[in-house]
Every structure is written in structure tokens, then in C-alpha cells.
Amino acid sequence: MLDPKFIRENLDLVKEGARKKRVEVDIDAWVELDEERRKIQAGLDNKRAEQNKISKEIAQLQGEEREKAIAGVGDLKKEIQDLEEKLKSTLKEWDDLLMNIPNPPSPEMPEGESDEDNVTVYEWGEKPEFDFQPKEHHILGKELDIIDVEKAAEISGSRFYYLKGDLVLMQFALTQFAFETLTDEEVIKKILKEKNLEHLSSKPFVPMLPPVMIRHEVQYAIHRVFGDQTYKIEKEDLNLVASAEHSMAPYHMNEVLEEEELPKRYIGYSTAFRREAGTYGKDMGGIFRCHQFDKSEMEVFSTAETGADEQKLIVGLQEYMMQKLGIPYRLQQVCTGDTGKPDYQQFDIEAWLPGQNQYRETHTSDYMTDYQTRGIKSYYKTKEGEKKLLHTNDATAFAGRPLVAIMENYQTKEGEIIIPEVLRKWMGGKEKITKRKF
């Protein structure tokens, strides 16, 4: 959430940010509630101070004067209770509105309505040319018996799948590749040099296996409850995470780190769960858009001064891994209408999918300044002793969609899939995926 003081002092900027992000929220109503909240709080503080003063005086009184003063305290207690109830009600409305006020986007973020208005920064790689009609991944998956959505639908319903055979090995090979890359300080140094970011630390990412369930109030505080998209655990105050970052972002909740410890960089892996409400009929075949998938995710905690540059490093690492895979892609700067409430700046990588004859999003990178950490009280102490909120970045390392990109870009006329060379050491040295003979 935003700092209430920041909203009061930058009202026009905050309103413009909400307009750019196409978020409907009555900021003027919040301002009125904020004034009312402060007025009630001041009145309550005065009454409590008066109560304390009278209570001390009563200790010195006797007889009739004491009885009269005690009766007066009773009336004062009732006034305090009434003010507390009024404050509680006002705070609920105030907080509900505050949580819906978005983080104003970076001035560099292009304004737009939807993903159609995202801006291509550049394209990388040569799109493959085939002397046959390339197939979509779900057709390849069925023919090679490495994806089974029919049996999954029978057992679990639509938008589920079974991965089988060598595609399972490839899924884990991608994860191993991501973890090996992000824990290698020499790779970090290489990207820092290429991006002119050598003032940043070359500290590698720490591997993490986070929980796949999270308390609702924590997920709400970091702005990662997505309404109808979120799976809730019945009779429990728990939700299933839609990405590893949901339980990684609050890792330093209620902590004050030392500036010298920063940045804290983590690479986590977990299963993710999304209801995909509102996507009826979209991407029904295969594994591109599903209710359950596995994902490795980067999460970075940094100072206010280095947060934007940490995102540049992260995007550089995403590109490095895609280039090692040899997947053609384009880097997209996401527009204001396509980004989330917490995001200050967002970039996506869209891989070329020959079977679909279009680019599709496989990676995202979100820089959220201190929007997430205010609600969970995640701080750092500067070298001068000042306490500041941590800044957060999260970004995809690999999810299921890069599997789609590999299948479609590396398919052969014979219906086989060539395995990218960088992954082969985790797949027993195999060079391609062929149909199983058993």
C-alpha cells in the first residue's frame, strides 16, 4: 500500500496514477475518511488523557468527592468506547480504499489500455524456418505421448494436465538450469558488466523451497490476493499461492535488516495454483494456461536507491537464460493498463511460438518499490541509522510456458523435438525427444 502521508502530499500524482492504471477508486473519499480518522483519533487521545488525569486525581480524593469523580469517569469511559467504535468503523472503510489505491507507475511506463499497447523494446533471435507446417505444442505433446490433457480432464477437470516421459525431465532440467545460473556469481558479474550495473552487488541468489499455502491476511497485505483467481482453503485462513513469490515476498515480514545485508536475492521453486477465472475458452489445449503448474521465481529485497537497477539485472538474467536456450523472443515494456496495482515498472518477455505464429508471454518482471513491504513491516536500517522500507522485485525464472516454446521452436518434420544443448546434461545426454516405444 501507499504511505498515507505520500498520498496527502501528492494527491494529483496519485490520482493520475490511478487513471493511468485504469483503477476505479474514490481517492477523494479516502481523503475525507483520512481527515475524519485523524479527527476521531485526536478526540480519542484527548479523552484517554483526560481519563488518566482523573484516575490519578481520584486516588487523592475521599468521600463524596471521590464518588462524584468516579461517576464522571464512568461517563468518560462510555464516550471513549463510542469513539473507539466509530474509529474502528472509519478505519475499515479507510483501509479498504487505501488498499485499492495503486502504486503510481514509473514516468517511463507507457500509457495504454491493455497488452495491445505494450511497447516492444527489441527482438532477439532468428525465427526458425520450417519446410513443413509447424504444429502447436499440444498436438506434439499428444503425438509423442508426453502431455495428456484428456486423462487429466477425466480425473481433475479442464485446465489440468499430465506431463510424461522426457518432458518431465525437461521440466526439471529447466529448473536445474535456472538454479545453476542464478547461484553462479560469475554469471551475475557478466550480466552486471553487460548492463553497466557494476555498482550493484554480485551476490548470487539463495535457493528456496517456499510454502504453497499462505495466510489470507499476509497475501492481502502484499497485494497478491486476486479475487476470483485465488484458490481458498475451506475452513482455513489459508490460500494456495499463484506463484512462489507470494510466500517469498513476506519472508522478511516484521524484520529490520541491516543495509550491509542487502540485496537479499532468492530463487524459489513451487507449484502454483490459479483459477483462471475470466479466461473461458482461451488456450484450452495443452499446458499454456492451466490451474496448476510448477514455477521457479526470483525475489529480490533491496534498498530504495538500487531497486530499479535490480530489475535491470533480473531482466538481463531472464534474457541470458532464454538466449542460452536459443528461443527467439521480444522484450516488452508493459503499459499502465496492463500492469498490476503494486507495479511501478514491469517488463515481459514474449517467446516466439511457430505453431501459433505469434509471440506469447513466458516471463514477467515486476518492480514494486515499497508498496508490498509497508503492510508487512519489512524494513532495513541505513548506515546512518535511518529505518526505511525494503523495496521488492519479483520475476519469472521458468514456468511451464518455456516448455511450450522449446517444443514448438525445436520440432522436426518427423514430429520429434530437439533438446536445447544447454539442457542435455540433465537429460542423460539425450539429443531429442522421440515417441516412446513402450
N, C-alpha and C positions, 0 to 999 in steps of 0.2 A: 504494500500500500504506500501511498504518498505521505510525506510529512505534512500534517495539518497546517503547520506554520508556513511551509512552502506553498501550499495551496492559497492561503490567505494573502501571501505576499506576491504571488504570481498568477493571479486569477485569470487574466487574459490568456496567458500561455497554457494554463491547464485546460481552459475551455476550448482553445484552438486545438490542443492535443486530442481531446475527446472528439471534436468534429472531424479531424483528420482520420482518426481510427474508426469513425462511424459507430461510436459507442453512445447510446442514448442514456444519459444520466443527468439529473437535475442538479447541477453544481450550485446554483443559486439557493436551492432548497437546503443543500448541505451547509452553505454559509450561514443561513438563518438558524439552522439547528445548532451549528457550532457556536453562534453567539448566545443562543438560549442555553446550551450546555454550560458554557463558561459562566453565565449569569447564575444559573442554578447552583453550580459548584461553588461560586463565591458566596452565595447566600448560605449554603450548607456549611461551608468552612466557618463563616461568622457565627452561625447558631451553635456549632460544636465548640467553638472557642468560648462562647457565652456560657454554654453548659459546663465546661471545665472550670470557668471562673466561679460560677455559682456553687459548684460542688465543693470547691476549696473554701468558699466563704461559709457554707453550711457547717463545715467541720468546726468552725469557730463560734457558731450560734447555739442557743439553748431555748427551750421552752416554746412559747407561741411563735416567736420569730423564726425558729428552726422549722416548725410545722408549716408555716406560711411559705418559707423558701422552698421546702421540699415539694409542696403543691405546685409552685411555679416551675420547678424542674420537670414535673410530670407533663405540664402543658408544652414545655420546650421540647421534651422527648417526642411528643406527638408531631410537632412541627418538623423536627428532624426526620422522623420516619416518612412523613408526607413528601419532604424534599428528596429523600433517598429514592422513593418510589418514582417520583417524577424524573429524577436524573437517570434512573435505570431505563425507563421507557424512552427518554430522549436519546440516551446513548445507543440503544438498539437501532433506532432509525438513523442516527448519525453514522454508526459503524456500517450499516447495510449500504448506505450511499457511498461512504468513503471507500469501501471495498470494490465498488463499481467504477470509481474514477480511475481511468487508465494512466499509465506512465506516459508522459508526453514523448512522442517519438523524436529521434535524433533529427536535427535540421537536414542531415544528409539523406534521410529516408525519403524516397519518392512518394508523393501523394497519389493515391489511387483507390479504386473501389474494390478490386478483387485480384486474384492471382493473374488475371489477364493484363493487369497494369504493372506487374513486376518488371524490373529492368534487367536486361542481360548485361552483365559486366564484360564477359568474354566467353568464348567457346574454346574447349580444348579437345584435341584428338581428332583423328580421321574416322568418319563414319564408315563402317565396313560395307563393302560392295559384294553382293551375292549374285551368282549366276542361277539362282533359284528363288522362289518366293519364300522369304523368311517366315518362320512360324512364331506365334506367340508362346510365351513360356508355359502356359497351362496345357497347350497341345503337346509340346515337347515333353513336359512332365508326365503326361498320361502315357504317351507312346514309349517312353523309356522306363515307365513304372517307378518313377521317383517322387511323384506327387499324386496323392489320392484324395480328392475332394468328395467323391461320391460316397465312399465309406465313412468319411468324417461327417458328412451331412446326415447319413443314416444314424450315426451314433450321437453326434453332438449338435447337429443343425447346420444351417448355412453359415458361410464365412469361417469355417474351420477346415483344417487340412492335416493329412499325414505326410510328413517328409519321409522318404525311404532311401535306402542304399547310399550311393555315393553323394547324393545331395545333402544328406545328413553330415557326411564327412566334410563336405564343402562348407556347410554352415559353421561347423566347429573350426574349420581351417580359417575362415574369415575372422572368427573371434580370436584365434591364436595370433593371426596376423596383426590385428588391431592391438592386442595386449603387448605383443613383442615390439611393435613400432612405438607405442606411447610410453613404454617403460625404458626406451633406449635414449639416453641423454645425448648421444651423438646425432641422432635424428632430430631431436629438438633443436640442437645447436645449428644444424644445417638449415632448418626452416627459419629460425630466427635471423640467420645471416641473409638468406634469400629475401626476407620480408623487411630488412632493415630494422629489426626489433632486438638488436643485441643488448639493449639496455634492460631487457627482461631477463629473469632468471631462466636457466636451462634445466631447472629441476624437472625430472620426469614425473609421469603420472603414477599414482599409487593404485594397484588393483583393488577392487572392492566387489563383494557379492552382497548387495543390499536386500532388505526385506521387500517382498512383493505386496505386502499389506501395510497400510498407513492409517493412523488415526484421522478421522474426518476433520477435526479442528486444526490439525497440523497441515493437512493438504489444503484446507481452506485458507490458512494463513499465508501459504506460499503461492496462492492463486493457481492451484493446479487441480481444482475440482471443476470438471467440465459438464456439469448438469447431466443431461441425458446420456452423455458419453461415458460417464463413470459407473463402474460396477460397484455396488454397495453390498457389504456382507450383512445379511438379515440378522437382526437381533444383536448386532455387534456395532460398536462405534469404529468400524474399520471399512476402508475401501481398498479395492485392488488397484495397484498403480498402473498407469497407462504408459509408463516409461520408467527406466531405472532412476532417472533424475528426480522423480517425485519423492523418493525416500532418501536420495543423496543430498538434495538441496537443503534439507533441515538438519544435516549431520552435525553442524556446529551450532544448533539451536541452544540458546541460553548460555553461550560461551563468549569469552573475550580473549581473542588470540593476540599474540604479540606481532607487530608489523614484520619483525625479522623472520617469522614463520611463513610468511606469505611469499608467493602464492601457494595455496593448497590445491593440488591438481589430482583428480581421481578418475579412473576409468572403471566403470561398473558394468556388470552384466546381469540381466534378469529377464524373466518372462514378463511381457506387457499385455494388458487387457483393455480393450476398447469396444464399446457397444456399437460404434459406427452408426449411431442414430442420425437420421437425416441424409444417409447416403444410399437410399433404396435404389437398387438397380445399377449402381456404379461398381465397376471392377468385380463382378460376381465370380468370374472364373479365376482359378489359380490362387496365388498367395500374395497378391499385391495389396489388398485391403481386407484384413481379417480381424476377428475378435481377439485372437491370441497369437502372439509371435514373440520371438526372442530377440533381444536387442542389447548391444553394447553402447554405452553412453558416457560422454565426457562431462565432468562437472568441475568447475574452477571457482575458487574463492580468492579474491584479490583486493587490493586497495582501490580506492576511488580513482586514483590517478592512473592505474595500469589496466583497469577493466576493459576499456575499448581496445587496447593493444593485445590483451589476452585473446579477445575474439579474433583478431587478425591471425594470431598464431594458430588458433583452433581451426580456422578455415584453411590455413596453409597445410595443416596436418590432414584434414579431410581430403584436400586435393592431392596431396602426396600419395595417400593410400589408393585413391581412385586411379591415379596415373600409374602406380605400380601394377594395378590390375589391368591397365590398358583399356579402360572403359571411357568412351567419348562422353563428355558432359558439358554443361554450361553452368556458369556461376550466376546466380540470380540475386539481385538486391531486392528484398521483399518490400512491397509498398505498404502504406499506412492502413489500407483497408483489408489487407490480408494477414496482418500481424496480430499478435495477442495483446491483451491488456498490459501484461508486465513488460513487454519488449520495448527496449529503447532503440535497438538496431537488430536486424535479422537478415541473414543470408541463407539461401538454399542452394544445394547442388542438385541439378536435374540430369539424370543419365539418359543417354540416347537408347531407345528401345526399338530395334529394327522391326520386330513383329508388330508393334503398334504404330510404327513410323512417326514417332514423336518423342519429345523429351518428357520425362516424368520425374518427380521429386523423389530423391533417395536419402538426402541428408538435409538437416537444418541446423542452424547455429543461432542461439538467442543470447543477447546481452541485455540484462535486466537492471543494471545499476544496483541500487539498494532497495528496489521495490519489493523483493521477496524477503529480505532479511529483517526489515523493520518489524514485521508481525511475529517473527520467531526470535527476536532479540539476539542476532548474531553480529558480534562486534569485533573490532580489532583496536589495539592501543598503539598509537603512533609513537615514534621515538621521542617525541616531545611530551608524551603522556596524555594526549587527547584521545578520547574514545570516539570511534567512528563506526558506522555500519559497514559490514563487508559488502562487496559487490560480487554478483554471481554471473557466470556464463554456463550454459549447458549446450551440448551439441551431440549429434549422432556420430558414432564411430561406424558401426554397421548394424543394420536390422535385416529384415527379410528381403527388402527390395533390391539390394545389390545382387542377390542370388538371381533375381529376375533378369537384371541387366547382363550378368555373365551368361546365363542360358541363351538369351536372345542374340547377344553380340558374338558369342563363340560357337554358335551352332554350325553344323556342316550339312552338306547336301544329303548325306546318309542318315541324317537325323541324330547324330551324336553331338556331344558338347566337349570342346577342347577346354581343358582345365588351365586357367592362367598359371604361368610358370611360377609366380611368387607363392602360390598355394600348394604346389605339388608335394613339398616336403612333409606337409601334414596329411597328405592323402596317399601315403605309401608309394610315392613316386609315380603315381598314375598320370598319364598324359591326357586322357579323355574319359568321359562318361559314356558308356555304351549300354545297350539293353542287357539286363541280366539274363543269364542262360539257365536259371533255375527258379 
